[in-house]
Every structure is written in structure tokens, then in C-alpha cells.
């Protein structure tokens, strides 16, 4: 039962976003930066060669991009 008024996504700090030609294609959220960094590298390997792909890892707490491809 949710009692804090937050959702699972609200508790996640690191947001990974894949866009294709500027349109959202896939995203994920993680609490742990090491996991988010691994996922970022994995997504670059899996999806980075797609035409128009852009991948960015954002620290939502600090409000800044930590990594992006290309």
C-alpha cells in the first residue's frame, strides 16, 4: 500500500532516455548510479547505431545530464 504519496518512479534518481529522431522510444529509471551507468553503456551498444538514435542519462536530483550518445 502506498502511503508516502510517491510512486516507484519518484524514488528513482537516474533517468535513461532513448529517442529516435527526437521522439521518445524507450526509457528507464534507476536508484543506483552504477546500475544506470551500466544500462547507459548497454543501450549505446544495443541501440546506438539506430538511425536518429540519441541516448541520455539524467540525474534528476541534480538536474543535469551525466552522459549522452552521440
JOFENGI-V129803 format. One record per backbone hydrogen bond with DSSP energy under -0.5 kcal/mol. CO is the residue of the C=O (numbers start at 0). NH is the residue of the N-H. Records with the same first field share a line. If there is no record, write none. Layout:
CO->NH / NH
This chain:
0->2
6->10
8->11
12->14 / 59
13->15 / 29
14->57
15->27
16->18 / 55
17->24 / 25
18->53
19->22
22->19
25->17
27->15
29->12 / 13
31->35
32->36
33->37
34->38
35->39
36->40
37->41
38->42
39->43
40->44
41->45
42->46 / 47
43->47
46->49
49->52
51->20 / 21
53->18
54->68
55->16 / 57
56->65 / 66
57->14 / 59
58->62 / 63
63->58
66->56
68->54
